[in-house]
Amino acid sequence: MLTKYKNDYAKIAMGFLSFVPDLKDMDHLQTELKLYTEDNAHLLYLYRETAGGDFEGVVGVETGADFVLIRHLSLSPAFRDTATQFAVLSDLQAQYAGVKLMGTLETAPLIAAFNQQRKETANGTDTRAE
């Protein structure tokens, strides 16, 4: 479940974003957070699996007319698995129905794997173990 960022979540969001290698520097991290709060095309969401549960990560996106660019996806070390990453992307896809999910150089492989998994599931060739 995605929750839109608000200032009450600043410390939580900064903690998750600090896991991103490019955002280890505090000045760069604060600049990035400012971008998400001041630019309407850039949005930051906190993710948790269930309502009322603890946040497990953040996803930062840039929106366009027909795309959503996943700029950052940072999860708590305990939740850094493909299932959780795909759950975040699935929630984004549902929130932005009708637009294409895209990735940066860092996130593109994850987006490609997510799209492949969705295609396989839709075609009835899902090979995941239950």
C-alpha positions in Angstrom: 0.0 0.0 0.0 1.4 3.4 -1.0 1.1 6.4 1.1 1.9 9.8 -0.4 4.8 11.6 1.3 4.1 14.4 3.8 6.4 16.3 6.0 5.4 14.2 9.1 7.3 11.3 7.4 10.5 13.3 6.6 12.8 11.3 9.0 11.4 8.0 7.8 11.7 8.9 4.1 15.2 10.2 4.6 16.2 7.0 6.4 15.0 4.9 3.5 16.5 7.2 0.8 19.8 7.1 2.6 20.1 3.4 1.5 20.4 4.7 -2.1 24.2 4.9 -2.9 23.8 8.3 -4.7 22.0 9.8 -1.7 24.5 8.9 1.1 25.6 12.6 1.2 23.2 14.5 3.5 23.1 17.6 1.3 22.3 15.6 -1.8 19.7 13.7 0.2 18.0 16.9 1.4 18.1 18.3 -2.2 16.4 15.2 -3.5 13.7 15.3 -0.8 13.1 19.0 -1.5 12.6 18.1 -5.2 9.9 15.6 -4.2 8.1 18.2 -2.0 8.3 21.2 -4.3 8.0 19.8 -7.9 4.5 18.5 -8.7 6.0 16.1 -11.3 8.1 14.4 -8.7 6.3 12.3 -6.0 7.5 10.3 -3.1 5.5 7.4 -1.7 6.1 5.4 1.4 5.3 1.7 1.1 3.9 -0.7 3.7 2.3 -4.1 3.1 -0.7 -3.6 5.3 -2.6 -0.6 6.6 -1.3 0.3 10.1 1.9 -1.6 9.7 5.4 -0.2 9.7 6.7 1.4 6.5 9.0 -0.9 4.6 10.4 1.5 2.0 10.0 4.4 -0.3 9.6 4.9 -4.0 10.3 8.1 -5.8 8.7 8.8 -9.2 8.6 11.4 -11.9 5.3 11.6 -13.7 4.7 12.5 -17.3 1.6 12.5 -19.6 2.0 8.8 -20.5 4.7 7.5 -18.2 5.8 7.1 -14.6 9.6 7.0 -14.2 10.7 5.1 -11.1 13.7 7.2 -9.9 14.3 5.5 -6.6 13.0 2.3 -4.9 14.6 1.8 -1.5 13.4 -0.8 0.9 14.4 -1.7 4.5 17.1 -4.5 4.5 14.6 -6.9 5.9 12.3 -6.4 2.9 14.7 -6.3 0.0 13.3 -9.1 -2.0 11.8 -9.4 -5.4 8.3 -10.1 -4.0 8.3 -6.8 -2.1 9.8 -4.8 -5.0 7.1 -6.3 -7.3 4.4 -5.4 -4.8 5.5 -1.8 -4.8 5.5 -1.7 -8.6 2.2 -3.4 -8.7 0.7 -0.8 -6.4 2.2 2.0 -8.6 0.8 0.3 -11.8 -2.6 0.3 -10.2 -2.3 3.9 -9.1 -1.2 5.0 -12.5 -3.3 2.7 -14.7 -2.9 3.4 -18.4 0.6 4.8 -18.3 3.9 3.0 -18.8 6.2 2.3 -15.9 9.8 3.2 -16.9 13.1 3.1 -15.0 16.3 4.9 -14.7 19.6 3.2 -15.5 19.5 1.8 -12.0 15.8 0.8 -11.9 15.3 -0.3 -15.5 16.3 -4.0 -14.9 13.8 -4.2 -12.1 11.1 -2.7 -14.2 11.9 -5.1 -17.1 11.7 -8.1 -14.7 8.4 -6.8 -13.3 6.9 -6.4 -16.8 8.1 -9.9 -17.8 6.6 -11.4 -14.7 3.3 -9.6 -15.4 3.3 -10.8 -19.0 4.0 -14.4 -18.0 1.2 -14.3 -15.4 -1.2 -12.8 -17.9 -0.3 -15.5 -20.5 -0.7 -18.3 -18.0 3.0 -19.2 -18.1 3.9 -18.1 -14.6 6.6 -20.3 -13.5 7.0 -19.1 -9.9 7.0 -21.7 -7.3 4.1 -21.6 -4.9 
